[in-house]
Amino acid sequence: MTTLLVTRHPGAIEWAARRGLTVDRQIAHLDPATISPGDVVVGTLPVNLAAAVCARGGRFFNLSLHVPPEARGRELSADELEAFGARMEEFVIRAVPER
């Protein structure tokens, strides 16, 4: 089992460290083909990539927060992530086959 933190943001990396999140690798971009059953992926992913993680037997934890409009579009610090209620929420996502 591998735990991956998928982010390119220094604030998110620091936030995860403050929370005691132990990761095997921090990566900027995820290739879902590298996920094995039991792997844990933490980050903010497009829905199709999160679904691919789940389809391959991985667990997906979204880095969820409420970013006010005035804070969007810029790097956030670990302190700002805390202030905006950052948390890890597990989601199980699956694609619905075309009919």
C-alpha positions as CSV (number, residue, x, y, z in Angstrom):
1,M,0.0,0.0,0.0
2,T,1.3,3.4,-1.0
3,T,0.0,6.8,0.2
4,L,0.3,9.6,-2.3
5,L,-0.2,13.3,-1.8
6,V,-1.2,14.8,-5.1
7,T,-0.5,18.5,-5.1
8,R,1.9,21.1,-6.4
9,H,0.9,23.7,-3.7
10,P,3.4,24.3,-0.9
11,G,0.6,25.3,1.5
12,A,-1.1,22.0,1.0
13,I,2.1,20.1,1.6
14,E,2.7,22.0,4.8
15,W,-0.9,21.6,5.9
16,A,-0.6,17.8,5.4
17,A,2.6,17.7,7.4
18,R,1.0,19.7,10.3
19,R,-1.8,17.2,10.3
20,G,0.7,14.3,10.7
21,L,-0.2,12.8,7.3
22,T,2.4,10.3,6.5
23,V,2.9,10.0,2.7
24,D,5.2,7.7,0.7
25,R,5.3,10.2,-2.2
26,Q,4.2,13.7,-2.9
27,I,3.5,14.2,-6.7
28,A,2.3,17.1,-8.7
29,H,0.2,15.0,-11.2
30,L,-1.3,11.5,-10.9
31,D,-1.2,8.7,-13.5
32,P,-4.1,6.5,-12.4
33,A,-2.4,3.5,-14.1
34,T,0.1,3.5,-11.2
35,I,-2.5,2.9,-8.6
36,S,-2.7,-0.6,-7.0
37,P,-5.5,-2.0,-4.8
38,G,-5.2,-0.5,-1.3
39,D,-3.2,2.6,-2.3
40,V,-4.4,5.8,-0.8
41,V,-4.6,9.0,-2.8
42,V,-5.0,12.4,-1.1
43,G,-5.5,15.6,-3.0
44,T,-7.9,17.5,-5.2
45,L,-8.5,15.6,-8.4
46,P,-10.8,15.9,-11.4
47,V,-13.7,13.5,-11.0
48,N,-12.6,11.2,-13.8
49,L,-9.2,10.7,-12.1
50,A,-10.8,10.1,-8.7
51,A,-13.1,7.5,-10.3
52,A,-10.1,5.8,-11.9
53,V,-8.4,5.6,-8.5
54,C,-11.5,3.9,-7.1
55,A,-11.9,1.6,-10.1
56,R,-8.3,0.4,-9.6
57,G,-9.0,-0.5,-5.9
58,G,-7.5,2.7,-4.4
59,R,-9.0,4.9,-1.8
60,F,-9.5,8.6,-2.6
61,F,-9.4,11.4,0.1
62,N,-10.3,14.8,-1.3
63,L,-8.7,17.8,0.3
64,S,-11.9,19.7,0.9
65,L,-12.2,23.3,1.9
66,H,-14.4,26.4,1.5
67,V,-12.4,29.0,-0.4
68,P,-14.1,32.5,-0.4
69,P,-14.2,34.2,-3.8
70,E,-11.5,36.8,-2.8
71,A,-9.0,34.0,-2.1
72,R,-9.5,32.1,-5.3
73,G,-6.9,32.0,-8.0
74,R,-3.8,32.3,-5.8
75,E,-1.6,30.2,-3.7
76,L,-3.0,29.5,-0.2
77,S,-0.8,29.1,2.9
78,A,-1.2,26.3,5.4
79,D,-2.7,28.8,7.8
80,E,-5.3,29.9,5.2
81,L,-6.2,26.3,4.5
82,E,-6.9,25.8,8.2
83,A,-8.9,29.0,8.3
84,F,-11.0,27.8,5.3
85,G,-11.8,24.5,7.0
86,A,-9.4,22.2,5.2
87,R,-10.1,18.5,5.8
88,M,-9.7,15.2,4.2
89,E,-12.9,13.5,3.1
90,E,-13.0,10.0,1.6
91,F,-15.1,9.6,-1.5
92,V,-16.0,6.5,-3.5
93,I,-16.6,7.6,-7.0
94,R,-17.5,5.4,-10.0
95,A,-18.2,6.2,-13.6
96,V,-21.7,5.3,-14.9
97,P,-21.4,3.3,-18.1
98,E,-23.0,4.8,-21.2
99,R,-26.4,3.5,-22.1
